[in-house]
Amino acid sequence: MTSYLATWLLVGTPSSSRTRNPPIRNHESHWLRPLPPPLPALNMAPGFISDPTFFTASALVLVLALAHLFAKTWKHHRSKTVAAATAKKYHPVAGTVLNKLLNFGCMHDYMTDLAGKHRTFRLLRPFRSEVYTCDPANVEYMLKTNFENYGKGRYNYSLLKDLLGDGIFAVDGNKWRQQRKVSSYEFSTKVLRDFSSVVFRRNAAKLANILSEAASINQIVDIQDLFMKSTLDSIFKVAFGAELNSMCGTNEEGAEFSRAFDDASAITLWRYVDISWKIKKFLNIGSEAALKKNIRIIDNFVYKLIRRKIEQMHNSTDNPSMKKEDILSRFLQVTETDQTYLRDIILNFIIAGKDTTAATLSWFIYMLCKHPTIQEKVAQEVKQMSNVKEISDFASFAASMGEEALEKMHYLHATITETLRLYPAVPVDPKICFSDDVFPDGFSVRKGDSVSFQAYAMGRMKFIWGDDAVDFRPERWLDSNGVFQPESPFKFIAFQAGPRICLGKEFAYWQMKIFSAVLLRCFTFKLADEKKPVNYRTMITLHIDGGLHVSVTCRYES
Ligand code: HEM
């Protein structure tokens, strides 16, 4: 009788649909529902007791009841076994976000230490967990196999929106797909590749001129600052078709834009640990007031450029020979009306192209200063591959560096890649889990959890790279013939992987190879102060804190 009552309660009450484990719940209600009606024989009058039909019926009911009881016990036992097998387990808790906040200055090393203990771990925070993984199988799962279940989500969007707007970095779904499609097409065009090559060569030569002057008077230079300016000038020219000249310091407005841009990016990252940012934004105080001011500077600058470009395009309608090589002109052919959309697209490209490339080049020079023999090997390779034996001027040397020669520079390619393995420009990259899921390692993640792959920590994991994981060794990328061998993008994750892999990967290598080939063929670099520690500044991208101060000597004969 209890079972009938239980049946009614389970099948009939709404609370049954609130039980914790959906597959088992459905299974139970299914087997409880087709029970026989409540024992009609027991309601019969006593005179019928001697009736043989009564006995037959009773026996039948008894057999049915026993069969039902047996089936129920067996199913109950089976459902318990299934429940035990499917019980969710979650990745180990390594701390709370407070620990991350307390270690903010050395956040990536703190997270690397935790990753050394658990390949994937959780940090607790109010309302959600933060899951961090270094496991290539988990990374492949979230970035490719179950790509649709992990994205920027509303959480990241709310943090990034003020700076990045609806640009490709901040959005998911159709907004992302549409920008990805148009941009992939643009990035694969020969027009953009040829145009950008000219721009990179010209700016590499300008940088070489600055370094040559510094070398002649033994002046220490902050090479990171110069890389930031030169990559900004390059991406600016490629994006807007306009000269910024921040490297030569002739454009005060451009310098202000660059400063505002760096500060806005640092404050945006700070939001990830500052639980009071929304209140500060509402009250317009502290870091949020500074962010608002910086974004105003950025927007004024960018909108002015867009308006100027639209004007130029209108004025040039009678001149069909006007080249539309830069990204803005090419996008303007698609959409002219929505200037916010254009602002977001172009600003996202600048963010993508400037800091990542400049930071990588800075860590590259830092590594070469720490390893002078590797610096010498790179310089010798460039010398061998280039057909210019004597350098008369930097511009013609840079221009002579052809596509074929650059492609043959395997050691240079390996040295840049090794730099990115240890100093990935995007050290940690968070996504949001859209629905409950189970990772390949068997642990679960919940809807709403943030899940990050840790590029910085992954580059330092012995289980991925071997015992010499923390050593800087470009040779690990070369086969016995000295030919570069790529690794799985889920292990070497500096450019992300899967459908959202960095769109500018080839573009970035191209620029870095042109810059480093010109600079290393012409100069030798040394740290200005060997004893001064070099650390990163915790930001969205991995910058060297306080810059990289080096002395430069000329290597070229002429
Ligand atoms: C060393 C240089 C670079 C590195 C290490 C790098 C790395 C990355 C990473 C990790 C992402 C994923 C970020 C995310 O989750 O949103 C990304 C995305 C992207 N990168 Fe790069 N990047 C570099 C240079 C560039 C350059 C030069 C450009 C173009 C000018 C570029 C364009 C993009 C774009 C458009 C995306 C967004 C792709 C998407 O969401 O579909 N990147 N990059």
Boltz pocket constraint, residues with backbone or C-beta under 6 A from the ligand:
constraints:
  - pocket:
      binder: B
      contacts: [[A, 168], [A, 169], [A, 180], [A, 183], [A, 235], [A, 348], [A, 349], [A, 350], [A, 352], [A, 353], [A, 354], [A, 356], [A, 357], [A, 360], [A, 420], [A, 424], [A, 425], [A, 426], [A, 429], [A, 430], [A, 493], [A, 494], [A, 495], [A, 496], [A, 499], [A, 500], [A, 501], [A, 502], [A, 503], [A, 504], [A, 505], [A, 507], [A, 508]]
      max_distance: 6.0
